[in-house]
Every structure is written in C-alpha cells, then in structure tokens.
Amino acid sequence: MEFNLGSGAARSGYRLVAFPSIGSTNQEAIVAARNGDPGRCWFVTARQTAGRGRRGRNWETPEGNLAASLLLVVPHDPMKAATLGFVAGLSLDEALRAVAPDLAVSIGLDGFEGTGSAGRRDRLRLKWPNDVLLDGGKLAGILLEAEPLASGGFAVSIGIGVNIVAAPEGLPYPASALSALGYAIDAARLFSALSDAFANVLRVWDEGRGFANVRRLWLDRAAGLGEDVAVRIGDRVVSGTFETIDDEGRLVIRSSAGLVRTVAAGEVHFGAVASAKV
C-alpha cells in the first residue's frame, strides 16, 4: 500500500515517512523529534505491531487499518498542546465525511430530511476526549504523547488509529469498522484526506489562539452533549449532565444538585450506563 500526502498538505510543507510495518508510529515520531526533526511530519504504516492506547493499553493495528502519527514541535505549555486532540478529532471527522459523504448522516425510513431526531441522524460523533464514534461504536482513537525538548518547546506526537477492515475484540465498549458497515475505503485514501483536513483545521487552531473556534466546531459534533454522563477517575465517579467543554478542553459536568465540575481526564460513559454510575 502506497501512502501519499494530500495535495493541500504537501503544498503547506508537511512531510511523510511511511513504513510497511512498524512498532509504533507515535514512538517513531518522538524519536525523530529527539533527533532534531522540526515537526510537521507524518509517520504512517500499513501495520502497527506495538501501538499504545490510553492507560498504556496495547493496541495492535492489523494490516488494512490506518495507523498514523503527526509530529508537531510547539512552543506552548502542555495544557495548550493538549487541545490538539480536538484538532485531530475534527480533522478525522472531516476526512471521513470527505471520502464517504453518505457515512455522515442517516435518513429516517419515512424519507424525512429535516434536522430532528425523526429524520436525519448524524452517524459520526466525537466523544470526549479523543474518540470518533460511528453509529455509537468506537471507530477511531487518538492518543497524544508529548515531551519537552532540550532545544525548547514540546514535541507532540498525535497518534490516530482508524478501524477500516477490523475492529478490536474483547473491549468493554462497542467498536465499529468501516468494512463491516459496507464501506470499501482503503487506508491510503483516508490518510490523504486526513492530511489535508488536518492542515486546514490546524490553521484554525492557529498555535492555540484559535481554540475557541475549534471548540465551537467540536461541540457541534459532540457525542452525549446535554445527556447523562459518568466519568470514572481512578476509584471515583463524577456524574451529572454533560454541559460543554471549557476553554482548556476540560469536560464540564453539572450534577443534579447544580454543582459544576470540570474533568481533565477519565473514562467516559453516556446514557443508561452513565445513569448506573459505572
């Protein structure tokens, strides 16, 4: 499989390093930064054997799925760099809509094309903090890893894994794959669209100055907004209504008593599972 940058990403000066198989694209990106790579470089593979998910989980990517990491070197503090996860989610959402426009929405059986729940339903949703859902199942995950550089600034590796031909089994939550839903999209085509979309959304982010605009766009596509949510943080569970995300990207939850809490990280559950206070 041959990977290529999209034309817009190439014109914007992004670079690409592709592998037939690699342990971890995120690790390759971080090592490159330690060796002086200036960033704006994609690392992509047709098969990843030692990828990592959140909480250090192993995440193997079988051939045919997409595993890609974008290395950025930014002068910001870690909190501002963390908002790049929302840039990544929006970018992947845009790329998926570009390569499969009919994947975005579902029309009710009555043919109604309005905007209510009885008509068009947006199948793609962004789940806080860094997942992309399709029909409620996890289609893709995003993992940010960063470290300070001796030369100053932070190296940020933004890892993106998409279930194209297969979804992992034995997970504690539903997962989706494009092929299982009848979409014949290969990883190379999706990557090209992703590289273009990322270049566009990164311009909106504008070195962190434009996060308010990214936040607004992300909230328009957020899963569970206004619904019951429960977040497990270690041995604690914070529950209530998902109100918004704040200007640092933290989840804002309002309890039944009206108490507002902000959460920076945790395992999120919506709907009936949230009501059960997992």
ZIKADA-V535554 format. One record per run of one state. SS is the DSSP state (hx for helix, st for strand, lp for the rest). FROM is the first residue (numbers start at 0). TO is the last residue. If there is no record, write none. Layout:
# ZIKADA-V535554
ss from to
SS FROM TO
SS FROM TO
This chain:
# ZIKADA-V535554
ss from to
lp 0 5
hx 6 10
lp 11 13
st 14 18
lp 19 20
st 21 21
lp 22 23
hx 24 33
lp 34 39
st 40 44
lp 45 46
st 47 51
lp 52 52
hx 53 55
lp 56 56
st 57 60
lp 61 64
st 65 73
lp 74 76
hx 77 81
lp 82 82
hx 83 98
lp 99 99
hx 100 102
lp 103 103
st 104 105
lp 106 119
st 120 121
lp 122 122
st 123 126
lp 127 129
st 130 133
lp 134 135
st 136 147
lp 148 152
st 153 161
lp 162 173
st 174 174
lp 175 177
hx 178 180
lp 181 185
hx 186 207
lp 208 209
hx 210 219
lp 220 220
st 221 221
lp 222 226
st 227 232
lp 233 234
st 235 244
lp 245 249
st 250 253
lp 254 258
st 259 262
lp 263 265
st 266 269
hx 270 274
lp 275 277
